[in-house]
Amino acid sequence: MLADPPPAGRHETGIDTAQRTQPPAGDRVRRSHAGLLGFMAGAVVAIAVALLIVQNTHETEIEWLFVNGDAATWLVLLITFLAGALAAMLLQFGARYSARRRR
């Protein structure tokens, strides 16, 4: 048999839903630290990539699919970095979209 639904204004845990409008203060602090940690990690990666690009200024031979030629190594690294960032954003967007559709 199915249990009786909780009364109006109450969550199935018995907590009044009006009390659950904001997360506890500790959760807000942890979330802000997670955002800061992500920002710091992204800044470190961006600085490392910038240094890699600046230090590699010579020409290199490129072979990709049916395209062959010479290009500056810094340009190849920059294009690769941007393509990776775009791929990560698209994958994150797809995961969020999929998670929202399942709700």
Order of alpha helices (4+ residues) and beta strands (2+ residues): alpha-beta-beta-alpha
